[in-house]
Amino acid sequence: MKIVLDTNVLVSGLIKPHSNPAKIVNLVTRREVNIFFDSRIFSEYENVLLREQFKFDPEKIAIFLDYLKRIGQFISPKPLSIKMIDPYDLPFYEVALSSNSLLITENIKHFPNNKQIIFTPKDFLEFYNLEI
């Protein structure tokens, strides 16, 4: 199964170890799902995870990001000419469509109404019966 993980899900998964986002991060790290991103998304992961407000250990984040880089799939998505509520969400939608992946986000309202590919963490886990 192919997924694109919005940064908010990644951060939540690292902050709250027993949450639905954490379950998805665990699926990624155990390689039970394939994560897709492009350079914009990966750069956002890095910038956000290193923000002082989260108090993550920079060395551990560097190791985690290196692992994601090795197991994940970088792609060059087809650019879309659509308006988004938050323009910073466009790369996630472009990568999801270009890679035929599911997009997992806590901000469903920020994306076009595309219920076939856009899921909250809870809905994703329930729909695909991935409660772990």
N, C-alpha and C positions, 0 to 999 in steps of 0.2 A: 504494500500500500504506500502511496506517495503522498506526502504532506508538505505544506508550507506553514511554518509556525510564526505567527505574529509575535513581535517582540514582547508584548504585554503578557502573553502566555508563557514565554520562556522565563521572563523575570519572576512571574508568579510561581512558576514551577520550582524555581531555585530558592525562593523565599519561604514558601509554604510546602514542606516536604510530604504532606499527606493529602494535598489538594488534587483536584482533577488535572490542573496544568502540570503538576509534578508527575502524575501518572503518565502523561503524554511525553514529558521530557525523558522519563524512564524508558518508554517504548523506543524513543529515538536513540538513547545511549546504548540500549541493548540490541539495537539494529532490527527491531521488530517492525518498524516502519522506516521508510526512506525519506529523509528531509531534503528539500530543494530550496535553493536560494540563489541570489545573484550578488554581485559585489556591493550593491547598495544595501541590501538586507544584511549581509554579513558585517558591513561597516556599522550599521545601526546596532546590531547585536553587541559589537565590541564597545561602541561609544556608550550605550546605555548601561551595560553590565559593569563598566568601569566608573560609573558615576559614584561619587562619594556618598550620596544619600543611601545607597544600598549596602554599603560597608562590606562588599564582597572582597575577599582576599585577591589582589591583582594576579598573584602567581597562580592561584587555583583557576581563576577566570582564563588566564592565558592557556593553561593546560586544557581546560574544557573547550575553548574555542579552537585550539589546535585539533582536538579530537573531532569536533564538529566538521572542521575543514576536511579532515581525512575521510570521514564516513558519509558526509553530505555530498550532494550533487550541485555543483555550480552550473548555472545555465545563463544564456543570454536571451532574455525573453523578448517576444514581439511587443513593441511599444503600442500602447492603447491611447486613443484620443477620447478619453472620457473624463468628465468632471467628478471628482471625489470630494466628500465632505472634508477630509483631511488629505491633502495631496501627498503626504508622506506614506500613506497607505497604498498608493498606486503600485509601487514595486511588488508588494505582496500579492496583489490581484493579478498583475502581469505574469509573475512567475507561476502562480497557481494555474492560470489558463494555459500558458505556454508549455508547462510540464504535465498537464492533465492531472494535477494534484488537487487534494482537498486543502482548503485554507482554514486553519483553526485560529480563532480570534475571540477575544472578549468583547470586541467592538463591532458586532455584526451590523449595527446601524451605519457604520462608516463605509460599508461596501454596497455595491449593487445587490438587489434582491435576487440572489442566485442560490436558492436553497439546495441545489444539487451538489455544490462544492464548498459552501461556507457553513462552518459549524462552530458553536461554542465548544469548549473542552468537554463539558458535561454531555452535550448532545452527541458529539463525536464518539465518546466512550460508550454511550448507551446504544447508539445506532449500530455501531460495529461490534457490539457486545465485547468490549475490551476492558471491562471493569477488572482491575488488577489489584 
